[in-house]
Amino acid sequence: MKFLLGVISLVIFSIQVSALANDTMTLKSFVEETLEKNPEILRAKAEWEAATKRPSQAGSLPDPIVGIGWTNVSFDRITLTEDPDSAIMFSFSQELPFPGKLFLREQIAKEEAQAQEQLYVATVRRVTADLKEAYYEWFLVDKSIEITLRNKELLEKFVKIAEAKYAVGMGIQQDVLKAQVEVSRFIEQLQLLEERKGIVEARIRSILNRPPDSSLGKPDAVEKSPFSLTAEELYELTKEGAPLLKAKENLIEREDRALKLAKKEYFPDFVVGAGPGIMGMTGGGTQGVWGVTLGVKVPLYFYRKQRFGVQEAASQLKAAQEDYTSTNQDLFFRIKDQYLVAKTSDNLLKLFEEGIIPQATSSLESAIAGYQVGNIDFLTLLDNLVTLFNFELTYYTYLTNYQTALARIEEIIDMPLIK
């Protein structure tokens, strides 16, 4: 029995798995697949590419108008070669916006395209962070199942030992019943973990754009990534590199140029035209003629049109500025929140690695030794086993929280933190 308990005490404290399944899927491979197949990322990319095609259109002159006209002085015959009032006229007219309007329209479209580019980058970062969060939760559930199964098997061995002791009069029935209850609790936890695993895997398939019942394999081992940035450094990185803030800056610049364009709408646009033609002659025959025109689009209704256009553009600019401020504050809050989660989880991981788990391990080893010689009752041994089991689960929960916090910080500052 001593040999058996000694083997159990060595196996039970193992946290890392020595061998991984052949179908292990790495986070890197999932990220690459997400960038290639995720529909939300592909949509954002298409919208950005579409936006890059607008500046040239916005900066081009309006399409010219080409026309032809016929003047005849009779309904019963063609009089082109008989009457000087008969004529065929060709026309060409071109609208010319007031100087500066086309430039502003092109610049507005360029700012929109740049904003769409940053929104595409933000979408990539957000979806990738969603994937990493799901992957870490998948790892946690898989690890929890592994730890629960291992402890369930060990507890079942303890049940057999308790039953053997009870059979020879060295134990009590309460020990056996208590151990059987704990085994049932492990079975319950396994059922709940399997349900949670199915939900997490469904989320991962959705992000990867895979069929609902496709196989995902097994998550790779997650190692703690180094993190040494301070909160102040993260604030600066957010100001400088956050894609969402860059997009808001582009939108502010767009609205500023739109305001300038609205003010220019008080100035008239021009229409120039030219047209050659053929007209009849008094003595018969035809002769060539030509003409040019210059028109002005007068902003006659400026009090009801252009004036409100300027006010609208000014309000849009104000809204864009406030949106930037709101986004900035929200990102700073999220950075602080995730920074605290990462730092707290890091400290707790060290506490568990250096103190709690080694102490719980020693306590269980001592309980096993005491149980063998009859100094410790079975319930105390069982309590030590369950305590270490819970500590192992908590350790991996903190590891998952830590890595997820780094993924969310990556999303905001657009800088890789996870290897």
Summary of the structure (lengths in Angstrom):
residues: 419
radius of gyration: 38.2
end to end distance: 45.8
largest distance: 141.7
contacts: 1257
relative contact order: 0.14
helix: 67%
strand: 11%
